[in-house]
Every structure is written in C-alpha cells, then in structure tokens.
Amino acid sequence: QVQLVESGGGLVQAGGSLRLSCAASGTTLKVDVRAWYRQAPGKQRRELVASITSSLNTAYTDSAEGRFTISRDNAKNTVYLQMNSLKPEDTAVYYCNAANSLWRPGTYWGQGTQVTVSS
C-alpha cells in the first residue's frame, strides 16, 4: 500500500503562485511515477497536470507547460508542484497519484487539496 498526503492548497488571486506538496509513505518502491491530477468544479473526470519519475523525467500537459513545475525529493519521498501565473480556470481539487506511467494514473490517490484562483 502507498499513502499519499497533499498539502499547500488555498485561495490566491489570478497571477499569483502556490506550491503543492505530496508526501508518500508505505511500499513506495513499487510505484515509480508521482503525478498531479486535478478535478475542476462540475467536472467528473480528473485530468493530468504533470508527472515525474524517480529519475526526474517529467511530463506536462499543455495547460501546465510553462507555468507549472513538478519536482521531486526522493530522500523525503515528496513531490512538489510549483504553480505560477495562476488563472481562474486552474481552480480545482488537486490530487497526488502514484503510478507506473507518466500519462496514466495508478491505483493510489491522495485525499486532494483545494486550489481556488480568484479573478
């Protein structure tokens, strides 16, 4: 089992920044990739934002490219998502995920952290 705990969400004005953290524990060696997904209000599906392997290969979706940066501290088993130039459409619940693919979610999810961007 892998446990994921997110933190760092909050309310920010458009153009501002936030940094999300996701701390992992448990049998983390079995899943190499850490990813951030988000679920916007009224949407049923969680969409990929960014992902990173233990060797620090990264992947970003178009909405995140150039504004968000995913990073990882393997010694602390923690992944970060630095979000800059936030827009109201970035408002969502952000979830951490542990997987074996940069582009597909795995079984393990965190509880989510709310990010609200006001205009």
N, C-alpha and C positions, 0 to 999 in steps of 0.2 A: 504493500500500500504506500501511496505517496500522499502527503498532506501539503496543501498549498495555502498560504495566508497572505492576502493582499493588504496593502495599506497605502496611504498617500492621496486618496481622492479628496475632493472638496469642491467648493464653489470658487470660480475665478472669472474675471472679466475677459471678454474677447481680446486676443493679443497677448494674454498672459501665459504663464508656464506652470506646469505641475510635474512632479516626479512620483511615479508609482513604484512600489516595491512589492516583490513576491518572494517570500521565504519558503523554502521547501524542506521537508523532513520525511523520514521513512526510507523506503527502499528506492532512493532516487537514482541509483546507478542503472536501474533497468530502463529508464526513460531518458534519452539524451537531450531532447529538444525542450526548451521552455518558450512559451508563446503568450502573447497578449491578444485576447479577443474582446469585442465589445458588442453590447446589445443596446441599440437605441430605443427610446420610448416608442411604444406601439409596434415595434418590430419583433417578430417571433424568432428570428434567426440571429445567432451570434456570428459576427464577421471577424475574420482575421485582421489584426493590425500589424503585428510584427512578430518575428520568431528568431531564435538564436540557438545554435548548437553548443555543446561543451567546448568545441574547438573554435568557437566565436564566429562561425559562419552565420550570416544574418539574411533575413528576407523581410521585405516591406511591401505592403500594398500601396497602391497609388495614393490613397488618402493620407498615408503616413509619411511617404517618401519626402525627404527634405525638411520635415517639421519635427518628426519624432525620431528618437534614437533609443534603440534597445541595447542593453549591456548586461554583463553577467559577471558575478564574482563567484567562481567555483568553490573557493575556500569557504565562503559563507553560505553557499547553496542559495544564493539570492540573485534574482533577476530584476532589472530596473527598466522603466520606460520613462525617458525624459520627453516631455511633450511641450513644445514651444509653439508660439503663434497660434494659440488655440482659437477655434471658431465655435460658434453656437452649435453647428452640426456635429461637433465632436462630443456633445453631450450624450452620455451613455453610462451603463454599468460596465466596467472594465473587469474582465476575468483573466486570471492566470491559468495556463493549461500546461500539462506535461505530456509530451508525445514523443513519437519516433519519426516524425515527419515535419519538415519546415512548413508545409502547406495544408496539412490535415490535422484536426485536433485528436488528442488522445483521450484516454478514459478519465484522467484526473483533472478536476477543476477546483479552483478556489471558490470562496463564497461571493466574491465580487466586491468592487469598491465603486461608489458613485462619483462620477465626474460631471459637473454642471458648469457650462460656459454661458455666461450672460452676455447679451449684446449691448 
